[in-house]
Amino acid sequence: MTKYVFVTGGVVSSIGKGVLAASLGLLLESRGLRIAMMKFDPYINVDPGTMNPFEHGEVFVTDDGAETDLDLGHYERFTKCPLSQKSNVTTGGIYNAVIQKERRGEYLGKTVQVIPHITDEIKSRIRMLTADSEEPIDVAIIEIGGTVGDIESLPFLEALRQFRLEVGPPQCCFVHVTLVPYIEAAGELKTKPTQHSVRALRDIGIQANVIVCRTGKQRLDDDQRRKIAMFCNVTDDAIIGAEDISPLYAIPLNFHRQGLDVTVLKLLAMDIPGIDLTEWTAMVDRFANRNEEVRIAAVGKYIDHDDAYKSINEAFIHAGIANGCKVNLSWVDAERMENGGSPKDLLSEFDGVLVGPGFGSRGVEGKIRAVQYAREQKVPFFGICLGMQVACIELARNLAGLSGAHSTEMDPETPYPVISLLSEQKGIKDLGGTMRLGAYRCDLKEHTRASEAYGDAFIYERHRHRYEFNNEFLEQLAGEAKMVVSGTHPKGDHELVEIIELADHPWFCASQFHPEFKSTPLSPQPLFREFVHAALLARRKRG
């Protein structure tokens, strides 16, 4: 029978619940347990797919095409747990499902209310997470977004209170992540916010079983642990310190040293098998012992929000570990090049140039200029999604003589629509969930950088886009621009362009898919790994 761990947060948002849940998942998997993971988000959007990256950070995409919260990226980077449409549920999704049932008459004319109908729907999603698993799930880890005390989270917490009552205490436990702030004037950590947060949870009817204390740079001492344990009604060993640690991937090791996994398994009345963290520890050690560095310019448009390109940032860390180097990643605003900034002035100090994904016309001309600079100056170049599309536009304009070439997304009247909508996308007006989403097959051409990087004849990578390369221009770009199509997706009687390269360049490669979504510290994404390797060679050559 599946056991359940519910992760809640208190005092402030962005407290680290996602990293805690992912870390616990890693520790349980390292003990041979099979896990499932889920996040409940309290916002009314059906999913984050239509939300501005400035507002919410990146949208993480699963193999089956779910547009999800970025915390699910942490889950996949830390664990081997397969995520799906079931893994991220929002208030909007819950209410939408309940309203649809009411419209179909499934409630038999009853008044539809938060209790029991909304809470029942939430509980059904918890059960659905493990219902169809091919193998039995030992532990399901479920994170509740938001902060205890927020009105948006109340239906979820009420549903969890009911769920615990239904399954019984040994079947589930609650891990509460909270802030213990350091007050400079007093020179000490203050536990009162944590006490109030746990009390607010208890007022709802939920007793936290483990309390994880986010303390910044300071560490909890034994007296502070005992004080929190006494006032929050838990044992001393259930107080876990969560001081800031670098790198992010060392955090699970810190939690393990404090016995988080052992405490949780005792609460769940589970046998505690031995743990093997050898591979993870070796990876953290490789991170600490990097002896070179490489500088990458990442040209984007959401650069003022650290989480807007979260998976890309992490994929470069993974690639750096694989190459034994530190990747100094600097985000460069595409609009600066669009509004007159010189690509040479902005990019000449870097060893490689990435042009990242995005939507809309803002900054696109700047991205095109960045591609042109990297191509002409023989700087290693990597394009992702829109980055591949602007690379095709640059090649069309400057090597194939197609002046005015563009994407119909930015210029519907372009004389040369090198990038255009797929036929099945035409006429779609809704934005949410209507793109090419999830994992698609990509066949690799032999003797190309892509096939050498992956070492396979075909791969599956994740997509999130609506516009594609227009095959009407394929022959012209292959002939006049020497563009190599090294990856394609078979689609009926034709193929969609997935990866392009230039052969007469140190390293020039771009993908229509988002390779960053499948990168992990133990298995760095091949294109990121090889791009960083090329940039490292360029740096050595420059001296």
VENBEL-V545060 format. One record per helix or strand. SS is the DSSP state (helix for helix, strand for strand). FROM is the first residue (numbers start at 1). TO is the last residue. If there is no record, write none. Layout:
ss:SS from:FROM to:TO
ss:SS from:FROM to:TO
This chain:
ss:strand from:3 to:9
ss:helix from:17 to:29
ss:strand from:35 to:41
ss:helix from:48 to:50
ss:helix from:53 to:56
ss:strand from:60 to:61
ss:strand from:67 to:68
ss:helix from:71 to:78
ss:helix from:85 to:87
ss:strand from:88 to:90
ss:helix from:91 to:103
ss:helix from:114 to:131
ss:strand from:139 to:144
ss:helix from:151 to:167
ss:helix from:169 to:171
ss:strand from:172 to:179
ss:strand from:182 to:183
ss:strand from:188 to:189
ss:helix from:192 to:204
ss:strand from:210 to:216
ss:helix from:222 to:232
ss:helix from:236 to:238
ss:strand from:239 to:243
ss:helix from:248 to:257
ss:helix from:260 to:267
ss:helix from:278 to:288
ss:strand from:292 to:300
ss:helix from:310 to:323
ss:strand from:325 to:333
ss:helix from:334 to:338
ss:helix from:343 to:347
ss:strand from:352 to:355
ss:helix from:364 to:376
ss:strand from:380 to:384
ss:helix from:386 to:398
ss:strand from:406 to:407
ss:strand from:417 to:421
ss:helix from:423 to:425
ss:strand from:436 to:444
ss:helix from:449 to:454
ss:strand from:458 to:465
ss:strand from:467 to:469
ss:helix from:471 to:480
ss:strand from:483 to:491
ss:strand from:494 to:502
ss:strand from:508 to:511
ss:helix from:515 to:518
ss:helix from:526 to:542
